[in-house]
Amino acid sequence: MLNTSIKAMMAVGALVSIAGCKSTIESYVENEVGDRLNDMAGDRLYLAHGDTTLNGRVRSGAMSTDGDGVVTSERLEAARNGSLEIGTNVGELENLAMNNGSWTARFSANGGDRIDDGMDSLVITSRSSDGQRRGWMGNADALDFDHQTFGMWATGVGTNNGSVNVGSFGSRTAAADVPSSGSATYSGRSVGMVVTTDGRALVAESQVGVSTSDFSNVSVASTNTYVNNLSGGNAWRGAHLDFAGTGTVDGNGFSANINGVVAFSATSTGTMDGVFYGDNAEEVGGTFEMNGAIGNYTGAFGAD
């Protein structure tokens, strides 16, 4: 009887050892393939296999939902240092950590959260398993960004203790390397949160353009805006959220005053704050906020 038990234990031990070897082999193969993917991908914003941290600046504001489902929000606070942590495994996005300088919203595909990183999607979306955390990040591959991306995330969705956070992340241009003359035109994408005057929370995406004729003054515009409910569903045209404005360059950044461009939102005003990215200001990114008849509209953008 003892010998039988010993043999059984040895058999189980052998199976465990084989399983362990299999796991080790699979991990080795994944890392080898991942390393080759990184080599093939070349100089890209984040690794095709592994963890990447992008530092940047984030603005945050409180958002609350009462017992009747009415949503309210507060103006954004001053910008502070934040970061995006992006974890990929053989080309698949598995982890996102979005930090606003005080706390981190984490999303893990293996932990039951949903991360939609479709190659054709201009904005990557994520949602926690309980639905209280939502995230949006510019898809650097689809948007052809080499030096920056943008992000927005909401916490405490559906509760009376939530927040909205918007940020721009990447490799900033040194102030001394921003051109002092010449012209440039940048086009890209934005994502934003709209809390309407009647208490609804909407997610907006738009095309964004930034141009300068002398690297002293800038013109900005957000066009072709589409919105949908935070809870999901089909998107619809939100022309009242389109905006335009002008501003000035200061060091490696710029600030522009913006306002709505249709009659309903013409009195809605705000600011867009941007930063140049790359060795020679090849890209731009930043955040914006506009308030008025539209409610409170906050977002982040990137363009190249």
C-alpha positions in Angstrom: 0.0 0.0 0.0 2.8 2.3 0.9 4.7 1.6 -2.4 1.5 2.3 -4.3 1.1 5.7 -2.6 4.7 6.6 -3.3 4.3 5.7 -6.9 1.1 7.8 -7.1 2.9 10.7 -5.6 5.8 10.3 -7.9 3.4 10.3 -10.9 1.7 13.4 -9.7 5.1 15.1 -9.2 6.1 14.1 -12.7 2.9 15.6 -14.1 3.5 18.8 -12.2 7.1 19.0 -13.4 5.9 18.5 -17.0 3.3 21.2 -16.6 5.9 23.5 -15.1 8.2 22.8 -18.1 5.4 23.5 -20.5 4.6 26.8 -18.8 8.3 27.7 -18.9 8.6 26.8 -22.6 5.4 28.7 -23.4 6.8 31.8 -21.5 10.1 31.4 -23.3 8.5 31.2 -26.7 6.2 34.2 -25.9 9.2 36.3 -24.9 11.2 35.2 -28.0 8.3 36.1 -30.3 7.7 39.3 -28.4 11.3 40.4 -28.7 11.2 39.8 -32.4 8.0 41.8 -32.6 9.7 44.7 -30.8 12.7 44.5 -33.2 10.3 44.4 -36.3 8.2 47.3 -34.9 11.2 49.5 -34.6 10.9 52.9 -32.9 7.3 53.1 -31.9 5.5 54.8 -29.0 5.1 51.8 -26.9 6.4 48.2 -27.0 4.7 45.5 -28.9 5.7 43.1 -26.1 6.4 44.4 -22.6 5.6 47.3 -20.4 5.9 51.0 -21.4 5.4 54.1 -19.2 4.5 57.4 -20.8 4.7 60.5 -18.6 2.6 63.6 -19.1 0.2 66.1 -17.6 -3.3 65.4 -16.4 -6.3 67.5 -15.3 -9.1 66.1 -13.2 -12.6 67.1 -12.1 -15.3 65.6 -9.9 -18.3 63.8 -11.4 -21.3 62.6 -9.5 -24.5 60.7 -10.3 -27.5 61.0 -7.9 -30.2 58.4 -7.1 -32.3 59.5 -10.0 -29.4 59.1 -12.5 -28.8 62.8 -12.9 -25.1 63.5 -13.6 -23.2 66.6 -12.5 -19.6 67.6 -12.9 -17.2 70.3 -11.7 -14.6 72.3 -13.5 -11.2 70.7 -14.1 -8.4 71.3 -11.5 -5.0 72.6 -12.5 -2.7 70.2 -14.4 -0.4 67.9 -12.5 2.0 65.2 -13.4 0.5 61.8 -14.4 1.3 58.8 -16.5 0.0 56.0 -18.8 1.4 52.5 -18.2 0.7 50.2 -21.2 1.3 46.4 -20.9 1.3 44.3 -24.1 1.8 40.6 -24.6 2.9 39.5 -28.1 1.1 42.5 -29.6 -2.0 42.2 -27.5 -2.9 45.0 -25.1 -3.5 43.3 -21.7 -3.0 46.0 -19.1 -3.6 49.8 -18.8 -2.8 51.9 -15.8 -3.9 55.6 -15.9 -2.5 57.8 -13.2 -3.6 61.4 -12.4 -0.9 62.1 -9.9 -2.9 61.0 -6.9 -4.3 57.6 -7.8 -4.3 55.0 -10.6 -7.2 53.5 -12.5 -6.2 50.0 -13.6 -7.6 47.8 -16.3 -6.6 44.2 -16.8 -7.9 41.9 -19.6 -6.8 38.9 -17.6 -8.5 40.2 -14.5 -11.9 40.3 -16.1 -11.8 43.9 -17.4 -12.5 44.6 -21.1 -9.9 46.3 -23.3 -10.8 46.9 -26.9 -7.6 47.4 -28.8 -8.8 46.8 -32.4 -6.1 47.8 -34.9 -8.6 49.9 -36.9 -10.0 51.8 -33.8 -8.7 55.3 -33.5 -9.5 55.3 -29.8 -8.9 52.3 -27.6 -11.6 51.8 -25.0 -11.5 49.9 -21.6 -14.1 49.1 -19.0 -13.7 47.5 -15.6 -15.7 44.4 -14.8 -18.0 46.3 -12.5 -18.5 49.1 -15.0 -17.4 51.9 -12.6 -14.1 52.6 -14.3 -14.0 53.5 -18.0 -10.9 54.4 -20.1 -10.2 55.8 -23.6 -6.7 56.2 -25.1 -5.6 57.3 -28.5 -4.5 54.4 -30.6 -1.0 55.5 -31.5 -0.6 52.8 -34.2 -3.9 53.6 -36.0 -3.3 57.4 -35.7 0.4 57.0 -36.7 1.7 58.8 -33.6 5.4 58.3 -32.8 5.9 60.7 -29.9 2.7 61.1 -27.9 -0.9 60.0 -27.3 -3.8 61.1 -25.2 -6.2 59.6 -22.7 -9.4 60.1 -20.7 -10.7 58.0 -17.9 -13.7 58.1 -15.6 -14.0 56.5 -12.1 -17.0 56.0 -9.9 -19.3 55.9 -12.9 -22.9 55.8 -11.7 -21.9 56.7 -8.1 -21.9 60.0 -6.1 -18.1 59.9 -5.9 -16.7 59.8 -9.4 -14.2 61.7 -11.5 -13.2 62.6 -15.0 -9.5 62.8 -16.0 -7.9 63.9 -19.2 -4.2 63.9 -20.1 -1.5 64.1 -22.8 1.5 61.8 -22.6 4.8 61.3 -24.4 8.2 62.8 -25.3 8.0 66.6 -25.1 10.0 68.8 -27.4 12.6 70.8 -25.5 11.7 74.5 -25.6 15.0 75.3 -27.3 14.1 72.9 -30.1 10.7 74.3 -31.0 11.1 76.1 -34.3 11.1 79.9 -34.1 9.8 80.4 -37.6 8.1 78.5 -40.4 4.7 76.9 -40.5 3.1 73.6 -39.5 -0.2 71.9 -39.7 -1.2 69.0 -37.4 -4.3 66.8 -37.7 -5.5 64.2 -35.3 -8.2 63.0 -32.9 -9.8 63.9 -29.5 -12.0 62.2 -26.9 -14.0 64.0 -24.3 -16.7 63.8 -21.7 -19.8 66.0 -21.9 -22.0 66.5 -18.9 -25.1 68.2 -20.2 -27.2 70.9 -18.5 -30.0 68.3 -18.1 -27.7 65.8 -16.3 -26.6 63.3 -19.0 -23.1 62.0 -19.4 -21.9 61.6 -23.1 -18.7 60.6 -24.7 -17.5 62.7 -27.7 -14.9 62.0 -30.4 -13.8 64.5 -32.9 -11.2 65.4 -35.6 -8.8 68.0 -34.3 -6.6 70.5 -36.2 -3.8 72.7 -35.0 -1.9 75.1 -37.3 0.7 77.8 -37.0 2.2 80.1 -39.6 5.1 81.3 -37.5 5.4 79.2 -34.3 4.2 82.3 -32.4 0.5 82.0 -33.0 -1.8 79.0 -33.4 -5.2 78.3 -34.7 -7.2 75.3 -33.4 -10.4 73.6 -34.4 -12.4 70.5 -33.3 -14.8 69.3 -36.1 -17.0 66.4 -37.1 -17.8 65.7 -33.4 -19.9 62.5 -32.7 -21.3 61.6 -29.3 -22.9 58.6 -27.7 -24.2 57.8 -24.2 -21.6 56.8 -21.6 -23.7 53.6 -21.2 -23.1 52.9 -24.9 -25.3 52.7 -28.0 -25.1 54.3 -31.5 -23.3 57.6 -31.9 -24.9 60.7 -33.4 -23.6 64.0 -34.8 -22.9 66.6 -32.2 -22.2 69.8 -34.2 -22.9 71.9 -31.1 -19.7 70.6 -29.6 -17.5 71.6 -32.6 -15.2 74.5 -31.6 -12.5 76.8 -32.9 -10.1 79.3 -31.5 -6.7 81.1 -31.6 -3.8 81.4 -29.2 -0.1 81.8 -28.7 3.0 79.7 -28.3 5.0 79.9 -25.1 8.2 77.7 -24.9 7.2 74.2 -25.9 3.5 74.7 -25.5 0.6 76.8 -26.5 -2.8 78.0 -25.1 -5.8 79.0 -27.1 -9.2 80.5 -26.3 -12.0 78.4 -27.8 -15.7 78.8 -28.4 -18.6 76.9 -30.1 -19.1 77.5 -33.8 -22.9 77.0 -34.2 -25.6 79.4 -32.9 -26.5 77.2 -29.9 -23.0 76.9 -28.6 -21.6 80.3 -29.7 -21.5 81.6 -26.1 -19.9 78.4 -24.8 -16.2 79.2 -24.1 -13.1 77.6 -22.8 -9.4 76.9 -23.4 -7.2 74.4 -25.2 -3.8 73.8 -23.8 -1.2 71.9 -25.9 2.4 70.8 -25.9 4.8 70.0 -28.8 6.2 66.5 -28.9 9.2 64.9 -30.7 12.7 66.2 -31.3 11.5 69.0 -33.6 7.8 69.6 -32.7 6.6 66.9 -35.1 3.4 66.3 -33.1 1.1 68.1 -30.6 -1.2 67.0 -27.8 -3.0 68.4 -24.9 -6.3 68.9 -23.1 -9.3 71.3 -23.4 -12.4 72.4 -21.5 -15.4 74.3 -22.7 -18.5 75.4 -20.7 -21.8 77.1 -21.3 -25.1 76.1 -23.0 -23.5 72.7 -23.9 -22.8 71.9 -20.3 -19.3 70.9 -19.3 -17.1 69.5 -22.1 -13.7 68.2 -21.2 -11.3 66.2 -23.3 -7.8 65.3 -24.5 -6.3 65.3 -28.0 -3.3 64.4 -30.1 -2.2 65.3 -33.7 0.7 64.9 -36.1 
